[in-house]
Amino acid sequence: MGNGTYATNTDGQSSLPRRSIWRSVGSIVAGFVVVVVLSLAIDQLMHSLGVYPPWGEPMNEIGDNLLALSYRCVIGVLGSYITARLAPHSPMLHVWIGAMIGFVLSIGGIVAATSMNLGPMWYPVSLTVTTLPCAWLGGRLYCRKQ
C-alpha cells in the first residue's frame, strides 16, 4: 500500500486515491437510492389515492402503466444526474456504469414479469428500453452545465 491515501499497483506506482474509489461507488449508489426511493414513494402515493389498483393486483390499464413509465423516466434522468454530480471524476463513465447495472436489473424485471401476472409485458420491456437513454440524458444535463 501507499501512504494511506493512495493504493499501489503491482509495480509500486500509486493509482487512484482510495477515497476517489469510494466516492465513485457512492455516486452510483446515491443515484440508485434516489431512483428506488422516489419510484416507490410515488407508487405508494398512487396506490393510496386510488389511481392504481391495490398492491398485489395486476395493473392492466394502459394509462396507469404509461403514467408509471413517464415518472420513472423522469426519476431515472434525475438519478443519473445525481450520479454525475457526485462523481469525483469522469461523470459520464459513472453514469454509464450505473446505467448498465440498471439495464441488467431491468432485464431481470422482464424475466420476473414473465412468471407473474403484474400487468402487460410491454411495461417492463419499456422500462428496460428507456434505461440507457434516460441515463444518458441525466448525465448530459449535468455535463452541459459544467
C-alpha positions as CSV (number, residue, x, y, z in Angstrom):
1,M,0.0,0.0,0.0
2,G,0.9,3.6,-0.5
3,N,0.8,6.4,2.0
4,G,-2.7,5.6,3.2
5,T,-4.5,7.8,0.7
6,Y,-3.3,6.1,-2.5
7,A,-3.4,2.4,-3.3
8,T,-0.4,1.0,-5.2
9,N,-0.4,-1.3,-8.2
10,T,1.9,-4.3,-8.8
11,D,4.9,-2.2,-9.9
12,G,4.7,0.1,-6.9
13,Q,3.2,3.0,-8.7
14,S,0.4,4.8,-6.9
15,S,-3.1,4.6,-8.6
16,L,-6.4,6.3,-7.9
17,P,-6.9,7.5,-4.3
18,R,-8.9,5.1,-2.3
19,R,-11.1,8.0,-1.3
20,S,-11.9,8.5,-5.0
21,I,-12.9,4.9,-5.5
22,W,-15.4,5.1,-2.5
23,R,-16.7,8.4,-3.9
24,S,-17.2,6.7,-7.2
25,V,-19.1,3.8,-5.7
26,G,-21.1,6.3,-3.5
27,S,-22.1,8.4,-6.5
28,I,-23.6,5.3,-8.3
29,V,-25.3,4.1,-5.1
30,A,-26.7,7.5,-4.5
31,G,-28.3,7.6,-8.0
32,F,-29.8,4.2,-7.4
33,V,-31.2,5.2,-3.9
34,V,-32.8,8.2,-5.4
35,V,-34.4,6.2,-8.2
36,V,-35.7,3.4,-5.8
37,V,-36.9,5.7,-3.1
38,L,-38.7,8.2,-5.3
39,S,-40.2,5.4,-7.5
40,L,-41.6,3.5,-4.5
41,A,-42.8,6.7,-2.8
42,I,-44.8,7.8,-5.9
43,D,-46.1,4.3,-6.4
44,Q,-47.3,4.2,-2.8
45,L,-48.9,7.6,-3.3
46,M,-50.7,6.5,-6.5
47,H,-52.0,3.3,-4.7
48,S,-53.1,5.3,-1.7
49,L,-55.0,7.8,-3.8
50,G,-56.7,5.0,-5.7
51,V,-55.1,5.9,-9.0
52,Y,-53.6,2.5,-9.2
53,P,-55.3,-0.7,-8.1
54,P,-54.3,-2.1,-4.6
55,W,-50.9,-3.6,-4.1
56,G,-50.8,-7.2,-5.3
57,E,-53.4,-6.7,-8.0
58,P,-52.2,-6.5,-11.7
59,M,-52.1,-3.1,-13.2
60,N,-53.6,-3.7,-16.6
61,E,-54.8,-0.2,-17.5
62,I,-52.7,1.3,-20.3
63,G,-53.0,4.8,-18.8
64,D,-51.7,3.6,-15.4
65,N,-48.7,2.0,-17.0
66,L,-48.0,5.0,-19.1
67,L,-48.1,7.2,-16.1
68,A,-45.8,4.9,-14.2
69,L,-43.4,4.8,-17.2
70,S,-43.4,8.6,-17.5
71,Y,-42.5,9.4,-13.9
72,R,-39.9,6.5,-13.8
73,C,-38.2,8.0,-16.9
74,V,-38.0,11.4,-15.2
75,I,-36.7,9.8,-12.0
76,G,-34.2,7.8,-14.0
77,V,-32.9,11.1,-15.5
78,L,-32.7,12.6,-12.0
79,G,-30.8,9.6,-10.7
80,S,-28.2,9.8,-13.4
81,Y,-27.9,13.5,-13.0
82,I,-27.1,12.9,-9.3
83,T,-24.7,10.2,-10.1
84,A,-22.8,12.5,-12.5
85,R,-23.0,15.4,-10.0
86,L,-21.5,13.3,-7.2
87,A,-18.8,11.5,-9.3
88,P,-15.3,12.5,-8.3
89,H,-14.2,12.4,-12.0
90,S,-15.5,11.2,-15.4
91,P,-19.2,11.8,-14.7
92,M,-20.4,10.1,-17.8
93,L,-18.4,7.0,-17.0
94,H,-20.1,6.8,-13.7
95,V,-23.5,7.3,-15.4
96,W,-22.8,4.5,-17.8
97,I,-21.7,2.1,-15.1
98,G,-25.0,2.9,-13.2
99,A,-27.0,2.6,-16.4
100,M,-25.6,-0.8,-17.3
101,I,-26.3,-2.1,-13.8
102,G,-29.9,-0.7,-14.1
103,F,-30.2,-2.2,-17.6
104,V,-29.3,-5.7,-16.2
105,L,-31.7,-5.3,-13.3
106,S,-34.4,-4.2,-15.8
107,I,-33.8,-7.4,-17.8
108,G,-34.3,-9.3,-14.5
109,G,-37.6,-7.4,-14.2
110,I,-38.7,-8.7,-17.6
111,V,-37.8,-12.3,-16.6
112,A,-39.7,-11.9,-13.3
113,A,-42.7,-10.5,-15.0
114,T,-43.0,-13.5,-17.3
115,S,-43.8,-15.7,-14.4
116,M,-46.1,-13.3,-12.6
117,N,-49.3,-11.6,-13.6
118,L,-48.4,-8.0,-12.8
119,G,-49.8,-6.4,-16.0
120,P,-48.9,-6.1,-19.6
121,M,-45.4,-7.2,-20.7
122,W,-44.8,-4.1,-22.7
123,Y,-44.3,-2.2,-19.4
124,P,-41.2,-3.9,-18.1
125,V,-39.8,-4.1,-21.7
126,S,-40.4,-0.3,-21.9
127,L,-38.6,0.3,-18.6
128,T,-35.6,-1.7,-20.0
129,V,-35.6,0.1,-23.3
130,T,-35.7,3.5,-21.7
131,T,-32.9,2.8,-19.1
132,L,-30.0,3.8,-21.3
133,P,-31.5,6.9,-23.0
134,C,-32.7,8.3,-19.6
135,A,-29.3,7.7,-18.0
136,W,-27.6,9.4,-21.0
137,L,-29.9,12.4,-20.7
138,G,-29.3,12.8,-16.9
139,G,-25.6,12.6,-17.4
140,R,-25.6,15.0,-20.4
141,L,-27.8,17.6,-18.5
142,Y,-25.2,17.6,-15.7
143,C,-22.2,17.8,-18.1
144,R,-23.8,20.6,-20.1
145,K,-24.0,22.8,-17.0
146,Q,-20.2,22.4,-16.5
